[in-house]
Amino acid sequence: MNQEMNGVEAEKFQEKIDYVFKVVVIGDSAVGKTQILSRFTKNEFCFDSKSTIGVEFQTKTVTINGKLIKAQIWDTAGQERYRAVTSAYYRGALGAMLVYDITKRQTFDHVARWVEELRSHADGSIVIMLIGNKGDLVDQRVVQTEDAVEFAEDQGLFFSETSAFSGENVNSAFLKLLQEINKVVSKKSLECSNGIKGNGNLDGAALKGEKIDIISGSDLEISEMKKLPSCSC
């Protein structure tokens, strides 16, 4: 009886999800993409990290402006030999976290190329957040904040500096990205309801959270792990 009731409660909770947003985390290898994702979804940092192979994803459910949103966050490998594989995963992404390492100038120099690749494969309305990671390594900084801010403003990106190690600004950066995606989705849903065609291919009805994994418990901030046998960066 209890199991049946728990199943009913979980199903009711599941039905409350308003949107499922796909987000990709991109950038050069070893900039801390998986560590940022792990910090956001599980509040964990793995010291024994390994490079991501292929593509993996995790999810987290949050409340934004009264809407229950499930973020499906894809972690892509930064190595050149895997980029041809991961490019297919840009399809359907509503947001992107573009990460560089503030202690490695080369990773920032490659950001423009990542933006170009992202815009070549993703929807034109995709929301992009530029992230300068490893902010805790102040003494090793080689990329100045001003340079990143200037680039972000020029490209129309949102920007934040984070530390996956300490957790500084990680949650706020992801939540800001999801908030901006929600604005885009809400605007396009309104346009559709008014019979106005938007510039992208976004269908508000298609984003409704249907047939997703059952979520149990009363806490709205729930994270899940998919295809992650070991911690990686």
Phi, psi and omega in degrees: 000314180297321179296320179295319179294318179298321179296319179295316180296318180296320180294319179296320181294321179300319184293344181283344181295127184270319183219152171241116182253129174268128179232137176250143176250117186232168181142173181298163178294144174070021176272350177103026182300310182291327178294320177297315180296317179296322179294321181288315186277329185233357185055046180233154173227126183259119180283329180264076187261154179226156180293141178292137177251122180072229184225136178226163175212156174228164179229154174212140181251128182225164176254126179228121180051042177080001180254137177271116187241129176260115178269122176256106191253118183265130180255111184260146178293142180270347183294142182305319187291346180258353187293328178296327179287316186285341182302328179295336183278354174290335183299125179088356180286133178262343180211160179216138171257114179258111190252136170229167182257120183294347180263359181228106185300324183301323181294329176283322179298333181275354184300319181300321179293321178294321178298316179299316180295318180298314182288342177282332185251337186261170177296147183297340182265010182300139179267129184242129176247117176275128185239123171265104186268169181069038179297345178286342181270062186300318184291343182256006182299133174235344177256115182283144181303321182300322179296318181291319179298316180298317179296315181299317180295321180294324184265356181073037181255157168273156186219144174203150172254136186230169170224108177295331181294310181268341183090358183300125175067001182294307180299315183296324179293314179295317181295322177298316178300314181294325177296318181291322176298317181299324178296316180296314181297316181296319180295316182288328176296321179294319179297319179296318181292336179266004178078022180255129178276131177276179180282335183262190180254018187287128177246113184302320182295328182288344182271354180300143185281083180248146176054048178257175178297141179294133180250128181249161178096168183261346181285128182284341180264094185237134179240151178228157177243134179236129173055038179241083181290334180212160181284140181218173182233000000 
